[in-house]
Amino acid sequence: MKNRKMLDFKAMAIFARVVEHGSMTKAASNIGIAVSAVSSAINKLEQTYQVKLFNRSTRYLELTDAGKVFYQGCKTMLEGAESAEVALEEVREQPNGVVKITMISSVANTIVITALSNIKKLYPSIQYELNLTDDLTGFLEQKPDIIIWGEDSSFDDSRLISFKLAELNLITCASNEYLSRSIPINHPHDLIQHCWLGGHNERANWKDLHYSHSKLGDFKLTPPINTYCNNVLALLSLAKKHLGITIRADIEIENELRDGQLTHILPGWKLKNKFPLYLITLNRTQPAKTRVTIDEIKKQFNFYIDM
């Protein structure tokens, strides 16, 4: 191997980001530099090592065999740098800094907020940036520290580390006003005759609702969803405005049930369907600010499971 005064770690890091994002344009946007600077870094590496790292076309980038080998080394280098950064964070007395959390909007007013409130009391130097969404398109480019989401199958990326927080209980509900002016519901079969509200991502999940009664047995149905909405909080508002029946996680509608804004339909019939909720991170090693946040969120969900 030739002697070099200094390896071009910056160019190697840029190369790794290009591989991860699949294009120079996306990598440049993520890093915060010009596309020309990204292209220049790649060209410099190829000239330095006298190898071709990518097969380029107008539509895609494809790693060469040399590029694949080189990427593994660059990836290891970046992981080492991240570990070094975490080690520096550890020597500080108090966890501090910004923690970016992306989560499904339906859990915004639930256990997660209780956890963050507890952490702020212990570590006031920690700041939170919350991104409430029902669409994770492009979420990796935003580089959140923590993602709280349902349906683990939505994530097909080997870089993500997933932990199941809980299997949330689901409740069939509607407003009292809607129920008072509609066909009486005495059995799950009666639900088929009603208006249903659902999210776009619930089309597949609700194809087979499984109700179970301790004495009357089981009953399955596919609800006739009349109104779809791409935002869970808006969907909840539609239910409270008497537009139909919906199914929500119990922790999502605790306040609405207690205040009488929504009513639990057929409480004697339990839904066997569950809503799996996951905590997802982009790295196995976390700085103190992220680690204490994750630990408190897990702690609060353990309380929920034990209830």
Secondary structure as UniProt FT lines:
FT   HELIX           9..21
FT   HELIX           24..31
FT   HELIX           35..49
FT   STRAND          54..56
FT   STRAND          61..63
FT   HELIX           65..90
FT   STRAND          97..104
FT   HELIX           105..107
FT   TURN            108..109
FT   HELIX           111..122
FT   TURN            124..125
FT   STRAND          126..133
FT   TURN            137..138
FT   HELIX           139..142
FT   STRAND          146..150
FT   HELIX           152..154
FT   TURN            158..159
FT   STRAND          161..174
FT   HELIX           176..180
FT   HELIX           188..193
FT   STRAND          196..199
FT   TURN            200..201
FT   HELIX           202..205
FT   STRAND          209..213
FT   TURN            214..216
FT   STRAND          217..221
FT   STRAND          225..229
FT   HELIX           232..240
FT   TURN            241..242
FT   STRAND          245..249
FT   HELIX           250..252
FT   HELIX           254..259
FT   STRAND          263..264
FT   TURN            267..268
FT   STRAND          270..271
FT   STRAND          274..281
FT   HELIX           288..306
//
